[in-house]
Amino acid sequence: MATLHTMTRSFSVWVIFCCCCCLPLLLTSPLPPKGTGMVSSAHQACRLRKINFQRPYIRNRTYTLAEMARVSDQDTDNRFIGQQIYVNIRENNRCYMMKRITEIILKDVLLTEAKERYPYAEDVAQFLASLTSELGRCKYSGNREHIEKNLEEMKSKMKELGENGKNKAIGELDLLFDYIENACTDAPKKGGNKKKN
């Protein structure tokens, strides 16, 4: 009985100590500065694992496919993948933008007759589809108007160029690969993608 009484008294002392000393410390400690610590869930949804881009097999297939298509690309005036796609797009929406561009290229280019015409097209399409699936919960933040405008310009230019547009899109798969990596991973930014709009 004495042991129970001693344990109860010890527990009471600890409760009083925690309420009087620890609780005020917790309540008065400053919060971490905004932008540090935990990453928002929206930001997490727009992130890919760097390992997706570190597999030489798929990188080589993507770059080889792009190089093969560029050989027959007669149009040197237009470009689908480049800094122009980021005009008026906030940096935190760039991954969402690249996700949408990838979906368009998959649907309108790679999952059409291109998979019969080009070797590796199916492998690259599966890889890109896995990335868009992983980015399934990635949403834009703020105003969507500029994103839709830039996507519509790209789609209409591709449609205007017809088969040459599809060929150009395939020829830019290496750029798409790099732009997705830069926009959607925490990798060090390469070359021209450092520019903020």
Disulfide bonds with the S-S distance in Angstrom:
Cys46-Cys138 1.92
Cys95-Cys184 2.06
